[in-house]
Amino acid sequence: MKRILYFFPLNPVDKNSGSRTRALNLLKYFKARDLKVDFITKLVWGLYTPETVQAFRNSGLAENIWVMERKPVKKNPVKYFFSYKLWHILFERKLKLVKGSIPNHTTLNLRKQFDAMLKREQYDYIIISYAYWADLIRDNPLVGKAVTIIDTHDLLASQHQNDVGFDKGAALGDELRRVAQFDQVWAISPEETYFFGQFLKDKVKHIPMMMDTPPVVQPLGEKEFDLVYVATDNPHNLVSSAWFFKEVYPLLSPQLKICVIGPITEHVSADYKNVTRIGFVDDLDEYYLKSKISICPMLSGTGVKVKVVEAMSHGLPVVCSDRGVDGLPDKTNNGCLVTNDPQLFADYIQQLLTNKSLYEEISAQSLASFHKHFSKEEAYKKLDRALGISK
């Protein structure tokens, strides 16, 4: 039985972001293929308590779970400096950190803990999530014969382009240098597959977002909500939500029933009488089944919008801005009505709610696009090829 060492910095069992959804579904794939997984993660990014670690263990998705610490506890400042800080400075010099680039979160303490795991076990595959931690394998003889894989999740240089002191050329060059260390580079979207493929050729594999096929879509007339909007409260979503409620919401009928789900609800006023705000739900499927249309008013941000794919899996038409279709292989006839214009955004919603034939057409496109590109069955085929698994 083959063994995988899988690093992901968040707790995938939380299921409250797209990256966690991806990690959780990869873990389910590994289990379905009888691959033994040692899962490593880190404090701070991942919210781990003894209870959440035990819940993860009980899921059966990993044989072992290790939570690493970014740096050792600083009890004595003098001892900390001479036993760790000084050596960490030398470690960073060895990494040759690039000025103006994306952050490099590979610390000396993380590298030591990572190396300790490699000394304990020989792995067939080592998978690292995000180029922030790519240097965990840099010049590392303990990797042995393992196939090394970087699951990029996103083009990080694009995410950091508004950082103070950001240097576009330096960042892109450094990100390519980091991912080039690996035997395989997994990209989540066609756009990122194309970009990385221009430089890294056959190393690059398109491993799309994947999801289980949900329950059968309910008839239009049986829905409780007209619109559903699911979002976290990251900076991109804060701007997008503010735009929707300032520019689009006033153009909509006050009779519409809108359901907003996720941390973004903390930033949506309770004064909107036709808006139901739900901070957290265990099962989003229930609310997609209760809703007629999904909206994704994203104005910035890169990569696949997981909430768009989730809506498509339920056959929901999606009204979104240009960024909402990032990462979708099909840019048209995909179940999304796309515009950045507030009036047209509102018009699309109204048309879908009043024109049954249009609704059914866009709904059918949405479901077909999901099955073609994002179903578990299609993604498993690509993963099997990437890992050399015969099924």
C-alpha positions in Angstrom: 0.0 0.0 0.0 1.4 3.4 -1.1 1.9 6.2 1.5 1.4 9.9 1.1 2.8 12.8 3.2 0.3 15.6 2.7 0.9 19.1 4.0 -2.1 21.5 4.1 -2.0 24.5 6.5 -5.7 24.6 7.4 -8.2 22.3 9.0 -10.0 20.7 6.1 -12.8 19.4 8.4 -13.9 23.0 8.9 -15.2 23.1 5.3 -15.7 26.9 5.4 -13.5 27.9 2.4 -12.8 26.7 -1.1 -9.2 25.6 -0.3 -10.5 23.4 2.6 -13.1 21.9 0.3 -10.4 20.9 -2.1 -8.2 19.4 0.6 -11.1 17.5 2.1 -12.1 16.0 -1.3 -8.4 15.1 -2.0 -8.4 13.2 1.3 -11.6 11.4 0.3 -9.9 10.4 -3.0 -6.8 9.1 -1.2 -9.1 7.0 1.0 -11.1 5.7 -1.9 -7.8 4.5 -3.6 -6.5 2.9 -0.4 -3.6 5.3 0.0 -2.2 5.7 3.5 -2.0 9.4 4.4 0.1 11.1 7.0 -1.4 14.6 7.3 0.7 17.5 8.5 -0.5 21.0 9.1 0.4 24.0 11.2 -0.9 26.1 14.0 -2.1 29.7 13.5 -3.4 29.2 9.9 -5.3 26.1 11.0 -7.6 26.4 14.0 -6.6 23.2 15.9 -7.7 22.2 19.4 -7.4 18.7 20.9 -11.1 18.3 20.0 -10.8 19.3 16.4 -7.7 17.1 16.0 -9.6 14.1 17.5 -12.5 14.8 15.2 -10.2 14.7 12.2 -8.7 11.5 13.4 -12.2 10.0 13.8 -13.0 10.9 10.2 -10.6 8.1 9.1 -9.2 10.4 6.3 -5.6 10.2 7.6 -3.7 7.5 9.5 -1.6 10.1 11.4 -2.1 13.8 12.0 0.7 16.1 13.0 0.3 19.8 13.9 3.5 21.7 13.4 4.5 25.0 15.1 6.0 27.8 13.1 8.6 28.6 15.7 9.5 27.3 19.2 8.0 28.8 22.3 10.1 31.8 23.5 10.4 31.3 27.2 13.9 32.8 27.7 14.7 35.5 25.1 18.5 35.0 25.3 18.2 31.2 25.0 15.7 31.6 22.2 18.0 33.9 20.3 21.1 31.7 20.5 19.3 28.3 20.2 16.8 29.3 17.4 16.6 32.9 16.1 20.3 33.1 15.1 20.1 29.7 13.2 16.8 30.8 11.6 18.5 33.9 10.2 21.2 31.8 8.7 18.5 29.4 7.3 16.7 32.4 5.6 20.0 33.5 4.0 20.4 30.0 2.6 16.9 30.2 1.1 18.0 33.5 -0.6 14.7 35.3 0.0 13.7 37.5 -2.9 12.9 41.1 -2.2 9.5 42.1 -3.5 8.3 38.5 -3.8 5.5 36.5 -2.3 5.9 35.5 1.4 8.0 32.5 2.2 6.5 30.8 5.2 9.1 28.0 5.4 10.7 28.6 8.8 13.7 26.6 10.2 11.4 25.2 12.9 8.9 23.9 10.3 11.7 22.5 8.2 13.1 20.6 11.2 9.7 19.1 12.1 9.1 18.2 8.5 12.5 16.5 8.2 11.8 14.5 11.4 8.8 13.0 9.7 10.8 12.1 6.6 13.3 10.3 8.8 10.5 8.3 10.4 8.9 7.1 7.1 9.7 6.6 3.4 6.9 8.0 1.3 5.8 7.3 -2.2 4.3 10.8 -2.7 4.9 14.1 -0.9 2.2 16.7 -1.5 2.7 20.3 -0.4 -0.1 22.9 -0.6 0.8 26.4 -1.6 4.1 27.8 -2.9 4.5 29.6 0.5 5.8 26.3 1.9 7.5 24.9 -1.3 11.0 25.2 0.3 10.1 22.4 2.8 11.6 20.1 0.1 14.4 22.5 -1.2 17.7 20.7 -1.4 16.3 18.0 0.9 17.9 14.6 0.6 15.4 13.1 3.0 12.8 13.3 0.2 14.4 10.1 -1.2 12.5 8.5 -4.2 9.2 10.1 -3.4 7.2 11.8 -6.2 7.0 15.4 -5.0 3.9 17.4 -5.8 3.0 21.0 -5.3 -0.8 21.7 -5.2 -0.6 25.4 -6.1 -4.3 26.3 -5.2 -3.7 29.7 -6.8 -1.1 31.9 -8.6 0.1 33.6 -5.4 1.8 36.5 -7.2 -1.6 37.6 -8.4 -2.9 37.5 -4.9 -0.1 39.7 -3.5 0.2 42.2 -6.3 -1.2 45.0 -4.2 1.2 44.4 -1.3 3.5 47.2 -0.4 6.9 46.8 -2.1 5.6 44.1 -4.4 7.8 43.5 -7.5 5.8 41.7 -10.2 8.9 40.3 -12.0 10.6 39.2 -8.9 7.5 37.6 -7.5 6.6 35.6 -10.7 10.2 34.5 -11.1 10.4 33.4 -7.4 7.1 31.6 -7.5 8.1 29.7 -10.7 11.4 28.8 -9.0 9.6 27.4 -6.0 7.2 25.2 -7.9 9.8 24.0 -10.4 11.5 22.0 -7.6 8.6 19.5 -7.7 8.1 16.5 -10.0 4.5 17.6 -10.5 2.7 21.0 -10.3 -1.1 20.7 -9.8 -3.1 23.6 -11.0 -6.8 24.1 -10.2 -7.9 26.1 -13.2 -7.3 26.1 -16.9 -5.7 29.6 -16.7 -3.1 28.6 -14.1 -2.5 25.3 -16.0 -1.7 27.4 -19.1 0.5 29.8 -17.2 2.6 27.3 -15.4 2.7 25.0 -18.4 4.4 27.7 -20.5 7.5 27.3 -18.3 7.2 23.9 -16.7 5.7 21.9 -19.6 4.7 18.3 -18.7 5.2 18.8 -15.0 1.9 20.7 -14.9 -1.3 18.7 -14.3 -4.8 20.2 -14.3 -6.5 18.9 -11.2 -9.8 20.7 -11.0 -12.0 21.4 -8.0 -14.2 18.3 -7.4 -17.4 17.6 -5.5 -19.9 14.9 -4.9 -23.0 15.0 -7.0 -25.7 16.4 -4.7 -29.4 15.4 -4.4 -31.8 15.8 -7.2 -32.7 19.4 -8.1 -36.1 20.5 -6.8 -38.7 22.1 -9.1 -38.5 25.9 -9.3 -41.8 26.6 -7.5 -40.8 24.7 -4.3 -37.9 27.1 -3.3 -37.9 29.1 -0.1 -35.3 31.7 -1.3 -35.0 33.6 -4.5 -31.3 34.3 -4.1 -28.5 32.6 -2.1 -25.2 34.3 -1.5 -22.4 32.3 0.3 -19.1 34.0 1.2 -16.4 34.3 3.7 -15.2 37.7 5.0 -11.9 37.9 3.2 -11.0 41.4 1.7 -12.2 40.5 -1.8 -15.6 39.4 -0.5 -15.9 42.5 1.7 -15.6 44.7 -1.3 -17.9 42.6 -3.4 -20.6 42.4 -0.8 -20.5 46.1 -0.3 -20.9 46.7 -4.0 -23.8 44.3 -4.3 -25.8 45.8 -1.4 -25.0 49.4 -2.4 -25.3 49.2 -6.2 -27.5 46.1 -7.0 -29.8 45.6 -4.0 -31.7 48.9 -4.4 -32.6 47.8 -8.0 -34.2 44.6 -6.9 -37.8 44.0 -5.8 -38.2 44.3 -2.0 -40.4 41.2 -2.3 -37.4 39.0 -3.1 -36.2 36.6 -0.4 -32.4 36.6 -0.1 -30.4 34.2 2.0 -26.8 35.2 2.9 -24.6 32.5 4.5 -21.1 32.6 6.0 -18.8 35.0 7.8 -19.8 37.8 5.4 -23.1 38.1 7.3 -21.2 40.0 10.0 -20.8 42.8 7.4 -24.4 42.7 6.1 -26.8 45.1 7.8 -29.7 43.7 9.7 -31.8 46.6 8.3 -32.4 44.6 5.1 -35.8 43.1 6.0 -35.9 40.6 3.1 -32.5 39.3 3.9 -32.0 36.2 6.0 -28.5 36.1 7.5 -27.0 32.7 8.6 -23.4 32.8 9.9 -22.7 29.0 9.8 -24.4 25.9 8.5 -23.3 22.3 8.6 -24.7 21.4 5.3 -24.9 24.0 2.4 -26.7 21.5 0.2 -29.9 22.2 2.2 -29.8 25.9 1.4 -28.8 25.4 -2.3 -31.9 23.2 -2.6 -34.0 25.9 -1.0 -32.8 28.6 -3.4 -33.6 29.5 -7.0 -30.5 31.5 -8.0 -27.0 31.8 -6.6 -25.1 35.1 -6.9 -21.3 35.8 -6.9 -20.6 39.5 -7.2 -16.8 39.1 -7.0 -14.9 42.2 -8.3 -11.4 40.9 -7.5 -9.6 37.8 -6.5 -8.2 34.9 -8.6 -8.9 31.3 -9.1 -11.9 29.1 -9.1 -14.9 30.4 -7.1 -15.9 27.3 -5.2 -19.3 28.6 -4.3 -20.0 29.0 -8.1 -19.1 25.3 -8.6 -21.3 24.3 -5.6 -24.2 26.2 -7.1 -23.7 24.6 -10.5 -23.7 21.1 -8.9 -27.2 21.8 -7.8 -28.3 23.1 -11.2 -28.7 26.7 -9.9 -28.3 29.5 -12.4 -25.5 31.8 -11.3 -25.6 35.6 -11.7 -22.0 36.9 -11.2 -19.4 39.4 -12.2 -16.5 38.8 -14.5 -14.4 37.3 -11.7 -17.1 34.8 -10.9 -16.2 32.7 -14.0 -12.5 32.6 -13.3 -11.3 29.0 -13.5 -14.3 27.7 -15.4 -13.2 25.8 -18.5 -16.3 27.0 -20.4 -16.7 30.8 -20.3 -20.1 30.7 -22.1 -23.1 28.4 -21.9 -21.9 27.4 -18.4 -24.9 28.3 -16.3 -23.6 31.8 -15.4 -25.0 35.1 -16.5 -22.1 37.5 -16.3 -21.9 41.3 -15.9 -20.2 44.0 -13.8 -23.0 46.5 -14.5 -25.3 46.8 -11.5 -28.5 47.4 -13.6 -27.8 44.4 -15.8 -27.0 42.3 -12.8 -30.4 43.1 -11.3 -32.0 42.6 -14.7 -30.5 39.1 -15.0 -32.0 38.1 -11.7 -35.4 39.4 -12.6 -35.3 37.7 -16.0 -34.5 34.3 -14.4 -37.2 34.7 -11.8 -39.9 35.6 -14.4 -38.9 33.7 -17.5 -39.4 30.0 -16.8 -37.9 28.8 -20.1 -34.8 31.0 -19.6 -34.4 29.7 -16.1 -34.6 26.0 -17.2 -32.1 26.7 -20.0 -29.5 28.3 -17.8 -30.1 25.7 -15.0 -29.5 22.8 -17.5 -26.3 24.5 -18.7 -25.1 24.9 -15.0 -25.7 21.2 -14.2 -24.1 20.0 -17.5 -21.0 22.1 -17.0 -20.6 20.7 -13.5 -20.8 17.1 -14.6 -18.4 17.8 -17.5 -15.7 19.5 -15.5 -16.1 19.2 -11.7 -17.8 15.9 -10.8 -15.9 13.6 -8.6 -15.8 10.9 -11.3 -14.0 13.2 -13.8 -11.6 14.5 -11.2 -10.7 11.0 -10.0 -9.7 10.0 -13.6 -7.3 12.9 -13.7 -5.8 12.1 -10.3 -5.4 8.4 -11.2 -3.4 9.5 -14.3 -1.3 11.9 -12.2 -0.4 9.3 -9.6 -0.1 6.4 -12.0 -3.0 4.5 -10.4 -4.8 1.9 -12.6 -8.5 1.6 -12.0 
